[in-house]
Amino acid sequence: MHVGIAGEVRCVVTKADGAVKFDTGYQKNLILNQGLEFFGGGKGGYINASCAIGSGNSAPEINQTALDAYIAQASGTDITSSYAYVDKGDNLYRMWEQKKYRFTGLADGNISEVGLVSTGTTSTNYYLTTRALIKDSSGAPTSISVKTGEVLDVYYKIHKVIDTRDKAFVINMSDGNGEAVPYNVVVRPAMVGDGGSWSVSRTAIENPGNLAGSAATLADLTAITSKPSANYISNTHSNKPYIPMSNKLIVNRSYGLNDYVTGVRTIVSYSNYFFSLQVRFGSVANDSPIPKTNKDTLTIPLEISWGRYEGTL
């Protein structure tokens, strides 16, 4: 499964009397390489933990690691989100999470750049995940003047987009006797529209044991908005070490001698971290499920990848 990541930012300056002085509206921002690396783990738990503002004006570039001229940083509040599935006819599932970041006491500061921060709270120690220049209504870079007594609110949305269409391919599975048996595999999203089974802003690698629940069953695939019925077990979860800049995660699902001794047609991985999916197996020869007795162990690797989403939000 591949996950697309995108972002939007809106800056609003409010006068001391409550009147809106400046509102940029929502504008797309750049997910930095550091932002993609965040999902590989070890860079905080949320890509949007806080927001940094600055006065620099260089064009955003994927390899940037900091704002041009850092001024201040604020933590996120007023979290809103949407995980509803709206079928627009393009086979995409779009979800988003927004936080508001409030800046006060800027004392006649001029703000021209903003970015999300996943960890770190000082001008010399912060991990920047996104960056954008503030733009006027015509799309030209501009600066916002924030006077004494005025408030700057930055609204930042992180979007996640997945293709809901089935992905089909063939794998060779070892039968334990040195023979490779080809199986047709179909990967399909699960629990689409369920906010308890997806996350927008959390890292893909945080705790392998909590990354996803898992089930195996002889039942077949279901619709993308549900998951196959199965008995859930505490099977072994393990991640292969993340390779920097690979933007992919391999999670092993391992089943012991006494787990699913009648065979495996479909496995389900679901979570509130990064992904939820269902995977069907059928032998190329006769579409039979994976045989599994109490004399067999079974390990199935799942690969998840992610990158920038450049399409319509």
C-alpha positions as CSV (number, residue, x, y, z in Angstrom):
1,M,0.0,0.0,0.0
2,H,1.2,3.5,-0.8
3,V,0.3,6.6,1.2
4,G,0.4,10.1,-0.2
5,I,1.2,13.0,2.2
6,A,0.2,16.7,1.5
7,G,-0.3,19.8,3.5
8,E,-2.2,23.2,3.6
9,V,-1.6,26.3,5.7
10,R,-3.7,29.3,6.5
11,C,-2.5,32.4,8.4
12,V,-4.9,34.8,10.1
13,V,-3.9,38.0,11.9
14,T,-6.5,39.4,14.4
15,K,-6.4,42.9,15.8
16,A,-6.7,43.6,19.5
17,D,-10.4,44.5,19.0
18,G,-11.1,41.1,17.5
19,A,-11.3,42.2,13.9
20,V,-9.5,40.1,11.2
21,K,-6.7,42.1,9.7
22,F,-5.3,39.5,7.3
23,D,-6.4,36.1,6.2
24,T,-4.4,34.1,3.6
25,G,-6.9,31.4,3.1
26,Y,-5.7,27.8,2.7
27,Q,-2.5,27.4,0.6
28,K,-0.5,24.3,-0.3
29,N,2.8,23.8,1.4
30,L,5.8,21.6,0.8
31,I,6.4,18.3,2.6
32,L,10.2,18.3,3.1
33,N,12.4,15.3,2.8
34,Q,12.6,15.5,6.6
35,G,8.9,15.4,6.7
36,L,8.9,12.1,4.7
37,E,11.7,10.8,7.0
38,F,9.5,11.5,10.0
39,F,7.3,8.6,9.1
40,G,10.3,6.3,9.3
41,G,10.4,6.9,13.1
42,G,12.7,8.4,15.7
43,K,11.7,12.0,15.0
44,G,8.9,12.5,17.5
45,G,5.4,11.0,17.6
46,Y,3.5,13.6,15.5
47,I,4.5,15.4,12.3
48,N,2.5,18.5,13.4
49,A,3.4,18.7,17.1
50,S,4.2,22.4,16.8
51,C,4.6,25.2,14.3
52,A,7.5,27.5,13.7
53,I,7.4,31.0,12.0
54,G,10.2,33.0,10.5
55,S,11.1,36.0,8.4
56,G,12.9,34.3,5.5
57,N,11.8,34.4,1.9
58,S,13.8,31.7,0.0
59,A,11.8,29.4,-2.2
60,P,10.8,26.2,-0.3
61,E,13.1,23.3,-1.3
62,I,12.7,19.6,-0.3
63,N,16.2,19.3,1.3
64,Q,15.7,22.3,3.7
65,T,16.1,21.4,7.3
66,A,15.3,24.7,9.0
67,L,13.5,28.0,8.4
68,D,15.6,30.8,6.9
69,A,15.2,33.1,9.9
70,Y,13.4,31.5,12.9
71,I,11.4,33.8,15.1
72,A,9.1,31.7,17.3
73,Q,7.3,28.4,17.8
74,A,4.0,27.4,19.2
75,S,2.3,24.1,20.1
76,G,-0.9,22.9,18.4
77,T,-4.4,23.1,19.9
78,D,-8.0,22.9,18.7
79,I,-7.5,19.7,16.8
80,T,-10.1,18.9,14.1
81,S,-10.1,16.1,11.5
82,S,-12.1,14.3,8.9
83,Y,-11.8,10.6,8.1
84,A,-15.1,10.4,6.2
85,Y,-14.9,8.6,2.9
86,V,-16.3,10.6,0.0
87,D,-16.4,8.8,-3.3
88,K,-15.4,11.4,-5.9
89,G,-15.1,8.8,-8.7
90,D,-11.3,8.8,-8.6
91,N,-10.8,5.8,-6.4
92,L,-9.0,7.9,-3.7
93,Y,-9.6,8.0,0.0
94,R,-8.7,11.5,1.5
95,M,-8.4,12.2,5.2
96,W,-7.0,15.2,7.1
97,E,-6.1,16.5,10.5
98,Q,-5.8,20.2,11.4
99,K,-4.2,22.0,14.4
100,K,-4.3,25.7,15.3
101,Y,-1.0,27.4,16.4
102,R,-1.4,30.7,18.2
103,F,1.4,33.3,18.3
104,T,1.1,36.3,20.7
105,G,3.5,39.0,21.7
106,L,5.3,39.2,18.4
107,A,5.8,43.0,18.9
108,D,5.7,44.4,15.3
109,G,7.2,41.3,13.8
110,N,7.2,40.6,10.1
111,I,6.3,37.0,9.3
112,S,7.0,35.5,5.8
113,E,7.6,31.7,6.3
114,V,6.0,28.9,8.3
115,G,6.6,25.2,8.9
116,L,5.5,22.3,11.0
117,V,7.9,20.8,13.7
118,S,7.7,17.2,15.0
119,T,10.2,17.5,17.9
120,G,12.4,20.2,19.4
121,T,11.4,23.6,20.9
122,T,14.3,26.0,20.4
123,S,15.7,27.9,17.5
124,T,18.7,25.6,17.4
125,N,17.0,22.3,18.1
126,Y,13.9,21.6,16.1
127,Y,13.0,19.1,13.4
128,L,11.2,20.9,10.5
129,T,8.8,18.7,8.5
130,T,7.1,21.2,6.2
131,R,7.8,24.7,4.9
132,A,5.8,27.4,3.1
133,L,6.1,31.0,2.2
134,I,3.1,33.2,3.2
135,K,1.4,34.4,0.0
136,D,-1.2,37.1,-0.8
137,S,-4.5,36.6,-2.6
138,S,-2.7,36.5,-6.0
139,G,-0.3,33.8,-4.9
140,A,2.8,36.1,-4.6
141,P,5.1,35.7,-1.5
142,T,4.4,38.4,1.1
143,S,5.1,39.3,4.7
144,I,2.6,39.7,7.4
145,S,3.1,42.5,9.8
146,V,1.9,41.6,13.3
147,K,1.6,44.7,15.6
148,T,1.8,44.8,19.4
149,G,-1.5,43.4,20.7
150,E,-2.3,41.5,17.6
151,V,-2.5,37.7,17.4
152,L,-1.3,35.4,14.6
153,D,-3.2,32.1,14.2
154,V,-1.7,29.5,11.9
155,Y,-4.1,26.7,10.8
156,Y,-2.2,23.7,9.4
157,K,-3.8,20.7,7.7
158,I,-2.0,17.5,7.0
159,H,-3.7,15.3,4.4
160,K,-3.2,11.6,3.7
161,V,-4.5,10.1,0.4
162,I,-4.6,6.4,-0.6
163,D,-5.7,4.6,-3.7
164,T,-8.6,2.4,-2.8
165,R,-8.3,0.1,-5.9
166,D,-7.1,-3.5,-5.4
167,K,-3.4,-4.2,-6.0
168,A,-2.8,-7.7,-7.4
169,F,0.5,-9.6,-7.9
170,V,2.0,-13.0,-7.5
171,I,4.5,-14.1,-4.8
172,N,6.4,-17.3,-4.3
173,M,6.0,-18.8,-0.9
174,S,8.3,-21.4,0.6
175,D,6.5,-24.6,1.7
176,G,9.2,-25.4,4.3
177,N,10.6,-28.2,2.1
178,G,12.7,-26.0,-0.2
179,E,9.9,-25.7,-2.8
180,A,8.4,-22.4,-3.9
181,V,4.7,-22.3,-4.4
182,P,3.2,-19.3,-6.3
183,Y,0.3,-17.5,-4.8
184,N,-2.0,-14.8,-6.2
185,V,-2.1,-11.9,-3.8
186,V,-4.7,-9.1,-3.6
187,V,-4.2,-6.1,-1.3
188,R,-7.2,-3.9,-0.5
189,P,-7.6,-1.1,2.1
190,A,-9.8,-1.9,5.1
191,M,-11.9,0.2,7.5
192,V,-11.9,3.2,5.1
193,G,-13.8,6.1,6.7
194,D,-13.1,4.8,10.2
195,G,-11.0,7.3,12.2
196,G,-10.2,4.7,14.8
197,S,-8.4,2.6,12.1
198,W,-6.3,5.4,10.5
199,S,-4.1,8.3,11.5
200,V,-2.9,11.3,9.5
201,S,-0.2,12.8,11.7
202,R,1.4,9.9,13.6
203,T,4.6,8.1,12.6
204,A,4.5,4.8,10.8
205,I,7.2,3.3,13.1
206,E,6.6,4.0,16.7
207,N,5.9,0.8,18.6
208,P,5.8,-2.4,16.4
209,G,3.5,-4.1,19.0
210,N,0.9,-1.3,18.6
211,L,1.5,-0.5,15.0
212,A,-1.4,-2.7,13.9
213,G,-3.7,-5.4,15.1
214,S,-3.7,-8.5,13.0
215,A,-6.1,-11.3,12.2
216,A,-6.0,-14.3,9.9
217,T,-9.1,-16.0,8.6
218,L,-10.5,-18.4,5.9
219,A,-13.0,-15.7,5.1
220,D,-12.6,-13.7,1.9
221,L,-12.1,-10.0,1.3
222,T,-14.8,-7.5,2.2
223,A,-15.6,-4.0,1.0
224,I,-13.0,-1.3,1.7
225,T,-15.1,0.2,4.4
226,S,-15.0,-3.0,6.5
227,K,-12.8,-5.9,7.3
228,P,-13.2,-9.7,7.2
229,S,-14.6,-11.4,10.2
230,A,-11.9,-13.2,12.1
231,N,-10.6,-14.3,15.5
232,Y,-8.0,-11.8,16.7
233,I,-4.9,-13.1,18.2
234,S,-1.7,-11.7,19.8
235,N,0.6,-12.7,17.0
236,T,4.1,-11.5,16.7
237,H,4.7,-8.1,15.1
238,S,8.2,-7.1,14.0
239,N,9.5,-4.3,11.8
240,K,12.5,-4.6,9.6
241,P,15.0,-1.7,10.3
242,Y,14.0,1.4,8.5
243,I,16.4,2.3,5.7
244,P,16.9,6.1,5.7
245,M,15.3,7.9,2.6
246,S,13.6,4.6,1.5
247,N,10.1,5.9,2.6
248,K,8.9,2.4,3.1
249,L,8.2,0.1,6.0
250,I,8.2,-3.7,6.1
251,V,6.1,-5.3,8.9
252,N,6.3,-9.0,9.5
253,R,3.2,-10.9,10.7
254,S,4.2,-14.2,12.3
255,Y,1.9,-17.0,13.3
256,G,2.9,-19.8,15.6
257,L,2.3,-23.5,15.7
258,N,-1.2,-23.2,17.3
259,D,-2.4,-20.1,15.4
260,Y,-4.9,-20.7,12.6
261,V,-4.3,-24.4,12.1
262,T,-7.0,-24.6,9.4
263,G,-5.2,-22.4,6.9
264,V,-5.1,-18.7,5.9
265,R,-7.1,-17.1,3.2
266,T,-7.0,-13.5,4.3
267,I,-5.0,-11.5,6.8
268,V,-6.1,-8.1,8.2
269,S,-3.9,-5.4,9.6
270,Y,-5.6,-2.4,11.2
271,S,-4.5,0.4,13.5
272,N,-4.9,4.0,14.4
273,Y,-1.3,4.7,13.4
274,F,-0.8,4.7,9.7
275,F,-2.7,2.1,7.6
276,S,-5.4,-0.5,7.6
277,L,-5.5,-3.2,5.0
278,Q,-6.7,-6.7,4.1
279,V,-4.6,-9.2,2.0
280,R,-6.0,-12.2,0.2
281,F,-3.9,-15.3,-0.7
282,G,-4.9,-17.9,-3.3
283,S,-2.6,-20.5,-4.9
284,V,-2.0,-20.0,-8.6
285,A,-2.8,-23.7,-9.2
286,N,-6.3,-23.8,-7.7
287,D,-6.9,-20.7,-5.6
288,S,-6.6,-22.7,-2.4
289,P,-5.6,-20.7,0.8
290,I,-2.3,-21.0,2.5
291,P,-2.2,-24.4,4.3
292,K,-1.4,-24.1,8.0
293,T,-1.3,-26.8,10.6
294,N,0.0,-27.0,14.1
295,K,3.2,-28.2,12.7
296,D,3.8,-25.0,10.7
297,T,4.8,-21.5,11.5
298,L,4.0,-18.7,9.0
299,T,5.5,-15.3,8.5
300,I,4.0,-12.8,6.0
301,P,5.7,-9.5,5.3
302,L,3.6,-6.4,4.5
303,E,5.2,-3.4,2.8
304,I,3.9,0.1,3.2
305,S,5.4,3.1,1.3
306,W,4.7,6.8,1.4
307,G,5.6,10.0,-0.5
308,R,4.3,13.4,-1.5
309,Y,0.8,13.7,-2.9
310,E,0.6,16.2,-5.7
311,G,-3.0,15.8,-6.8
312,T,-6.3,17.5,-5.9
313,L,-7.1,17.5,-2.2
